[in-house]
């Protein structure tokens, strides 16, 4: 029994004093279960996407694959987007030590939009790109195609929005970040994900006018925001040594924020574009 509780039972302090002494720590939870549950949902959702791919029937395999390419494109968009969200989610949990109840609720909303993605992907593959089955069937977009791109885009936008809200919550709530360095990283990460949500919403708006072009915007954004967080994969919290912070092993070859060697040129170009969009969003 803690000293504060002993004093309360002896009449020295009241219940309000005990609540203040606890400091709300009873509302903070370890992130182990949050990570495990989230990873399971991401894995199941990204696996269910493949169910929308159909094996071509008949002997003409080449023409059958050509006939099904809209489904392959929709699958690649959703797979890349889900992978990017998972990478962002993983980076978030690396910079926090605990989670509060509000962050858990936001995480559940994120998983809701991730889990429904196989359904909206099927809608896009079936209706949005139906006129692309063969070159001779090109025609004006129908109302079904407009509705398909709106549903698909809203799903992607809401998932992007929840990632941003989670990171913002972690950066602004005292006690969640691992340390001051992690809090600064989260604040910068939140600005980037805000730009991602705005860009995704803008791409969805394009679907109102040209739904067939919007899906290619979705693909470009999904690839961008799947590659960009890799530069944070090398970020490490420095250890304190006798003479100050000690960089982790390997940082001389891969400084924090520089990314993996194989993707550094790509990340450098994409980071330039992202920086311009962050300034616009601000």
C-alpha positions as a Markdown table, in Angstrom:
| # | Residue | x | y | z |
|---|---|---|---|---|
| 1 | Unk | 0.0 | 0.0 | 0.0 |
| 2 | Unk | 1.5 | 3.4 | -1.0 |
| 3 | Unk | 2.2 | 6.1 | 1.5 |
| 4 | Unk | -0.5 | 8.4 | 0.0 |
| 5 | Unk | -3.2 | 5.7 | 0.5 |
| 6 | Unk | -2.0 | 5.1 | 4.1 |
| 7 | Unk | -2.4 | 8.9 | 4.8 |
| 8 | Unk | -5.8 | 8.9 | 3.3 |
| 9 | Unk | -7.0 | 5.9 | 5.4 |
| 10 | Unk | -5.6 | 7.6 | 8.5 |
| 11 | Unk | -7.5 | 10.8 | 7.7 |
| 12 | Unk | -4.4 | 12.9 | 6.9 |
| 13 | Unk | -5.5 | 13.5 | 3.3 |
| 14 | Unk | -8.7 | 13.1 | 1.3 |
| 15 | Unk | -9.5 | 11.3 | -1.9 |
| 16 | Unk | -8.8 | 14.3 | -4.0 |
| 17 | Unk | -5.2 | 14.4 | -2.7 |
| 18 | Unk | -4.8 | 10.7 | -3.6 |
| 19 | Unk | -6.1 | 11.4 | -7.2 |
| 20 | Unk | -3.6 | 14.2 | -7.6 |
| 21 | Unk | -0.8 | 12.1 | -6.3 |
| 22 | Unk | -1.6 | 9.4 | -8.8 |
| 23 | Unk | -1.4 | 12.1 | -11.5 |
| 24 | Unk | -3.8 | 10.2 | -13.8 |
| 25 | Unk | -1.3 | 7.4 | -14.3 |
| 26 | Unk | -4.1 | 4.9 | -14.0 |
| 27 | Unk | -5.3 | 6.1 | -17.4 |
| 28 | Unk | -2.0 | 5.3 | -19.2 |
| 29 | Unk | -1.5 | 1.8 | -20.6 |
| 30 | Unk | 1.5 | 0.0 | -22.1 |
| 31 | Unk | 1.6 | -0.1 | -25.9 |
| 32 | Unk | 2.3 | -3.8 | -26.2 |
| 33 | Unk | -1.3 | -4.8 | -26.7 |
| 34 | Unk | -2.0 | -1.8 | -29.0 |
| 35 | Unk | 0.9 | -2.9 | -31.3 |
| 36 | Unk | -0.1 | -6.6 | -31.2 |
| 37 | Unk | -3.8 | -6.0 | -32.0 |
| 38 | Unk | -3.0 | -3.4 | -34.7 |
| 39 | Unk | -0.5 | -5.6 | -36.4 |
| 40 | Unk | -3.0 | -8.4 | -36.5 |
| 41 | Unk | -5.6 | -6.2 | -38.2 |
| 42 | Unk | -3.1 | -4.8 | -40.7 |
| 43 | Unk | -2.0 | -8.4 | -41.6 |
| 44 | Unk | -5.5 | -9.7 | -42.0 |
| 45 | Unk | -6.7 | -6.7 | -44.0 |
| 46 | Unk | -3.7 | -6.7 | -46.4 |
| 47 | Unk | -4.2 | -10.4 | -46.9 |
| 48 | Unk | -7.9 | -10.1 | -47.7 |
| 49 | Unk | -7.1 | -7.7 | -50.5 |
| 50 | Unk | -5.8 | -10.6 | -52.6 |
| 51 | Unk | -9.3 | -12.2 | -52.6 |
| 52 | Unk | -10.3 | -9.6 | -55.1 |
| 53 | Unk | -7.8 | -11.0 | -57.6 |
| 54 | Unk | -9.4 | -13.6 | -60.0 |
| 55 | Unk | -7.6 | -16.3 | -61.8 |
| 56 | Unk | -8.3 | -16.0 | -65.5 |
| 57 | Unk | -10.4 | -18.9 | -66.9 |
| 58 | Unk | -9.9 | -20.5 | -70.3 |
| 59 | Unk | -6.8 | -21.2 | -72.3 |
| 60 | Unk | -6.0 | -17.6 | -73.4 |
| 61 | Unk | -4.0 | -16.7 | -70.3 |
| 62 | Unk | -2.6 | -13.5 | -71.7 |
| 63 | Unk | -5.9 | -12.0 | -72.7 |
| 64 | Unk | -7.4 | -13.1 | -69.4 |
| 65 | Unk | -4.7 | -11.3 | -67.4 |
| 66 | Unk | -5.2 | -8.2 | -69.6 |
| 67 | Unk | -8.9 | -8.4 | -68.9 |
| 68 | Unk | -8.3 | -8.4 | -65.1 |
| 69 | Unk | -5.6 | -5.6 | -64.9 |
| 70 | Unk | -8.0 | -3.1 | -63.3 |
| 71 | Unk | -8.3 | -5.4 | -60.3 |
| 72 | Unk | -4.5 | -5.7 | -60.1 |
| 73 | Unk | -4.2 | -1.9 | -60.1 |
| 74 | Unk | -6.7 | -1.5 | -57.3 |
| 75 | Unk | -5.0 | -4.2 | -55.3 |
| 76 | Unk | -1.6 | -2.5 | -55.7 |
| 77 | Unk | -3.1 | 0.9 | -54.6 |
| 78 | Unk | -4.6 | -0.6 | -51.5 |
| 79 | Unk | -1.6 | -2.8 | -50.7 |
| 80 | Unk | 0.8 | 0.1 | -50.9 |
| 81 | Unk | -1.5 | 2.4 | -49.0 |
| 82 | Unk | -2.0 | -0.2 | -46.2 |
| 83 | Unk | 1.8 | -0.7 | -46.1 |
| 84 | Unk | 2.4 | 3.0 | -45.8 |
| 85 | Unk | -0.1 | 3.3 | -42.9 |
| 86 | Unk | 1.5 | 0.4 | -41.1 |
| 87 | Unk | 4.9 | 2.0 | -41.5 |
| 88 | Unk | 3.6 | 5.3 | -40.1 |
| 89 | Unk | 1.9 | 3.4 | -37.3 |
| 90 | Unk | 5.1 | 1.5 | -36.5 |
| 91 | Unk | 7.1 | 4.8 | -36.4 |
| 92 | Unk | 4.5 | 6.3 | -34.0 |
| 93 | Unk | 4.7 | 3.4 | -31.5 |
| 94 | Unk | 8.5 | 3.7 | -31.6 |
| 95 | Unk | 8.4 | 7.2 | -30.2 |
| 96 | Unk | 5.9 | 6.6 | -27.4 |
| 97 | Unk | 6.2 | 4.7 | -24.2 |
| 98 | Unk | 2.5 | 4.5 | -23.1 |
| 99 | Unk | -0.9 | 5.2 | -24.6 |
| 100 | Unk | -4.0 | 6.9 | -23.1 |
| 101 | Unk | -7.6 | 5.9 | -23.6 |
| 102 | Unk | -8.1 | 8.6 | -26.2 |
| 103 | Unk | -5.2 | 7.3 | -28.3 |
| 104 | Unk | -6.7 | 3.8 | -28.1 |
| 105 | Unk | -10.0 | 5.0 | -29.4 |
| 106 | Unk | -8.3 | 6.8 | -32.3 |
| 107 | Unk | -6.4 | 3.6 | -33.0 |
| 108 | Unk | -9.6 | 1.6 | -33.1 |
| 109 | Unk | -11.1 | 4.1 | -35.6 |
| 110 | Unk | -7.9 | 3.8 | -37.8 |
| 111 | Unk | -8.3 | 0.0 | -37.7 |
| 112 | Unk | -12.0 | 0.4 | -38.7 |
| 113 | Unk | -11.0 | 2.2 | -41.9 |
| 114 | Unk | -8.1 | -0.2 | -42.6 |
| 115 | Unk | -10.3 | -3.3 | -42.1 |
| 116 | Unk | -13.0 | -2.0 | -44.5 |
| 117 | Unk | -10.4 | -1.3 | -47.2 |
| 118 | Unk | -10.8 | -4.7 | -49.0 |
| 119 | Unk | -14.5 | -3.9 | -49.5 |
| 120 | Unk | -13.9 | -0.5 | -51.0 |
| 121 | Unk | -11.1 | -1.9 | -53.1 |
| 122 | Unk | -13.6 | -4.4 | -54.6 |
| 123 | Unk | -16.0 | -1.5 | -55.3 |
| 124 | Unk | -13.3 | 0.4 | -57.1 |
| 125 | Unk | -12.1 | -2.6 | -59.1 |
| 126 | Unk | -15.6 | -3.6 | -60.1 |
| 127 | Unk | -17.1 | -0.2 | -60.9 |
| 128 | Unk | -14.5 | 2.5 | -61.2 |
| 129 | Unk | -12.3 | 0.8 | -63.8 |
| 130 | Unk | -15.0 | -1.3 | -65.5 |
| 131 | Unk | -14.6 | 0.8 | -68.7 |
| 132 | Unk | -10.9 | 0.0 | -68.9 |
| 133 | Unk | -11.4 | -3.7 | -69.4 |
| 134 | Unk | -10.5 | -3.4 | -73.1 |
| 135 | Unk | -9.4 | -0.4 | -75.2 |
| 136 | Unk | -12.5 | -0.7 | -77.3 |
| 137 | Unk | -14.8 | -0.1 | -74.3 |
| 138 | Unk | -13.6 | 3.4 | -73.4 |
| 139 | Unk | -16.5 | 5.6 | -72.7 |
| 140 | Unk | -17.6 | 8.5 | -70.5 |
| 141 | Unk | -17.6 | 7.9 | -66.7 |
| 142 | Unk | -20.9 | 6.7 | -65.3 |
| 143 | Unk | -22.5 | 7.6 | -62.0 |
| 144 | Unk | -21.4 | 4.3 | -60.6 |
| 145 | Unk | -17.7 | 5.1 | -61.4 |
| 146 | Unk | -18.1 | 8.5 | -59.7 |
| 147 | Unk | -19.6 | 6.9 | -56.6 |
| 148 | Unk | -16.9 | 4.2 | -56.6 |
| 149 | Unk | -14.0 | 6.7 | -56.6 |
| 150 | Unk | -15.7 | 8.8 | -53.9 |
| 151 | Unk | -16.2 | 5.7 | -51.6 |
| 152 | Unk | -12.7 | 4.5 | -52.2 |
| 153 | Unk | -11.2 | 7.9 | -51.8 |
| 154 | Unk | -13.1 | 8.6 | -48.6 |
| 155 | Unk | -11.9 | 5.4 | -47.1 |
| 156 | Unk | -8.2 | 6.3 | -47.9 |
| 157 | Unk | -8.7 | 9.9 | -46.7 |
| 158 | Unk | -10.3 | 8.9 | -43.4 |
| 159 | Unk | -7.5 | 6.4 | -42.7 |
| 160 | Unk | -4.9 | 9.1 | -43.5 |
| 161 | Unk | -6.8 | 11.5 | -41.2 |
| 162 | Unk | -6.8 | 9.1 | -38.3 |
| 163 | Unk | -3.0 | 8.5 | -38.6 |
| 164 | Unk | -2.5 | 12.2 | -38.4 |
| 165 | Unk | -4.8 | 12.6 | -35.4 |
| 166 | Unk | -3.0 | 9.8 | -33.6 |
| 167 | Unk | 0.4 | 11.3 | -34.1 |
| 168 | Unk | -0.9 | 14.7 | -33.1 |
| 169 | Unk | -2.4 | 13.3 | -30.0 |
| 170 | Unk | 0.9 | 11.6 | -29.1 |
| 171 | Unk | 2.9 | 14.7 | -29.7 |
| 172 | Unk | 0.6 | 17.0 | -27.7 |
| 173 | Unk | -0.2 | 14.8 | -24.7 |
| 174 | Unk | 2.3 | 15.0 | -21.9 |
| 175 | Unk | 3.8 | 11.7 | -20.8 |
| 176 | Unk | 3.1 | 9.7 | -24.0 |
| 177 | Unk | 6.3 | 10.5 | -25.8 |
| 178 | Unk | 9.4 | 8.6 | -24.8 |
| 179 | Unk | 11.5 | 11.8 | -24.3 |
| 180 | Unk | 11.9 | 15.3 | -25.6 |
| 181 | Unk | 13.7 | 14.1 | -28.7 |
| 182 | Unk | 10.8 | 11.7 | -29.5 |
| 183 | Unk | 8.3 | 14.5 | -28.9 |
| 184 | Unk | 10.0 | 16.7 | -31.4 |
| 185 | Unk | 10.1 | 13.9 | -33.9 |
| 186 | Unk | 6.3 | 13.3 | -33.4 |
| 187 | Unk | 5.6 | 17.0 | -33.9 |
| 188 | Unk | 7.4 | 17.0 | -37.2 |
| 189 | Unk | 5.8 | 13.7 | -38.2 |
| 190 | Unk | 2.4 | 15.1 | -37.4 |
| 191 | Unk | 2.9 | 18.0 | -39.8 |
| 192 | Unk | 3.9 | 15.6 | -42.6 |
| 193 | Unk | 0.9 | 13.4 | -42.0 |
| 194 | Unk | -1.4 | 16.4 | -42.0 |
| 195 | Unk | 0.0 | 17.2 | -45.5 |
| 196 | Unk | -0.7 | 13.5 | -46.4 |
| 197 | Unk | -4.3 | 13.8 | -45.3 |
| 198 | Unk | -4.8 | 17.0 | -47.2 |
| 199 | Unk | -3.3 | 15.6 | -50.4 |
| 200 | Unk | -5.4 | 12.4 | -50.1 |
| 201 | Unk | -8.6 | 14.6 | -49.7 |
| 202 | Unk | -7.5 | 16.6 | -52.7 |
| 203 | Unk | -7.1 | 13.4 | -54.8 |
| 204 | Unk | -10.6 | 12.3 | -53.7 |
| 205 | Unk | -12.0 | 15.7 | -54.9 |
| 206 | Unk | -10.4 | 15.0 | -58.3 |
| 207 | Unk | -12.6 | 11.9 | -58.4 |
| 208 | Unk | -15.7 | 14.1 | -58.6 |
| 209 | Unk | -14.4 | 15.4 | -62.0 |
| 210 | Unk | -12.2 | 12.6 | -63.5 |
| 211 | Unk | -12.7 | 9.4 | -61.5 |
| 212 | Unk | -10.4 | 7.3 | -63.7 |
| 213 | Unk | -7.5 | 9.7 | -63.2 |
| 214 | Unk | -8.1 | 9.8 | -59.4 |
| 215 | Unk | -7.1 | 6.2 | -58.9 |
| 216 | Unk | -3.7 | 7.0 | -60.3 |
| 217 | Unk | -3.4 | 9.9 | -57.9 |
| 218 | Unk | -4.2 | 7.4 | -55.1 |
| 219 | Unk | -1.4 | 5.2 | -56.3 |
| 220 | Unk | 1.1 | 8.0 | -56.5 |
| 221 | Unk | 0.3 | 9.2 | -53.0 |
| 222 | Unk | 0.3 | 5.7 | -51.6 |
| 223 | Unk | 3.8 | 5.0 | -53.0 |
| 224 | Unk | 5.1 | 8.4 | -51.7 |
| 225 | Unk | 3.8 | 7.9 | -48.2 |
| 226 | Unk | 5.0 | 4.3 | -48.1 |
| 227 | Unk | 8.6 | 5.3 | -49.0 |
| 228 | Unk | 8.9 | 8.5 | -47.1 |
| 229 | Unk | 8.6 | 7.1 | -43.6 |
| 230 | Unk | 11.6 | 4.8 | -44.3 |
| 231 | Unk | 13.9 | 7.8 | -43.7 |
| 232 | Unk | 12.7 | 7.7 | -40.1 |
| 233 | Unk | 13.4 | 4.0 | -39.7 |
| 234 | Unk | 17.0 | 4.9 | -38.9 |
| 235 | Unk | 16.2 | 7.4 | -36.2 |
| 236 | Unk | 17.4 | 6.3 | -32.8 |
| 237 | Unk | 17.1 | 7.9 | -29.4 |
| 238 | Unk | 20.7 | 8.7 | -28.3 |
| 239 | Unk | 21.9 | 7.0 | -25.1 |
| 240 | Unk | 23.4 | 9.1 | -22.4 |
| 241 | Unk | 27.1 | 8.5 | -21.7 |
| 242 | Unk | 29.6 | 10.0 | -19.3 |
| 243 | Unk | 30.4 | 12.8 | -21.7 |
| 244 | Unk | 27.0 | 13.3 | -23.2 |
| 245 | Unk | 24.7 | 11.5 | -25.8 |
| 246 | Unk | 26.2 | 8.5 | -27.4 |
| 247 | Unk | 25.0 | 7.7 | -30.9 |
| 248 | Unk | 23.9 | 4.1 | -31.5 |
| 249 | Unk | 26.1 | 1.7 | -33.4 |
| 250 | Unk | 25.9 | 2.1 | -37.2 |
| 251 | Unk | 24.8 | 5.8 | -37.1 |
| 252 | Unk | 28.1 | 6.9 | -38.6 |
| 253 | Unk | 27.2 | 5.1 | -41.8 |
| 254 | Unk | 23.5 | 5.8 | -41.5 |
| 255 | Unk | 22.9 | 9.1 | -39.7 |
| 256 | Unk | 19.4 | 9.7 | -38.2 |
| 257 | Unk | 16.9 | 10.9 | -40.7 |
| 258 | Unk | 18.9 | 9.8 | -43.8 |
| 259 | Unk | 17.0 | 6.6 | -44.5 |
| 260 | Unk | 18.1 | 3.3 | -45.9 |
| 261 | Unk | 21.0 | 3.4 | -48.4 |
| 262 | Unk | 19.0 | 1.9 | -51.2 |
| 263 | Unk | 16.2 | 4.5 | -51.1 |
| 264 | Unk | 18.2 | 7.6 | -50.2 |
| 265 | Unk | 18.0 | 9.2 | -53.7 |
| 266 | Unk | 14.3 | 8.5 | -54.0 |
| 267 | Unk | 13.6 | 9.8 | -50.5 |
| 268 | Unk | 15.6 | 12.9 | -51.1 |
| 269 | Unk | 13.5 | 13.8 | -54.1 |
| 270 | Unk | 10.2 | 13.0 | -52.4 |
| 271 | Unk | 11.3 | 14.9 | -49.3 |
| 272 | Unk | 11.7 | 18.0 | -51.4 |
| 273 | Unk | 8.2 | 17.7 | -52.7 |
| 274 | Unk | 6.8 | 16.9 | -49.3 |
| 275 | Unk | 8.5 | 20.0 | -47.8 |
| 276 | Unk | 6.7 | 22.3 | -50.3 |
| 277 | Unk | 3.4 | 20.7 | -49.5 |
| 278 | Unk | 4.0 | 21.1 | -45.8 |
| 279 | Unk | 4.5 | 24.8 | -46.3 |
| 280 | Unk | 1.3 | 25.1 | -48.2 |
| 281 | Unk | -0.7 | 23.2 | -45.6 |
| 282 | Unk | 0.7 | 25.5 | -42.8 |
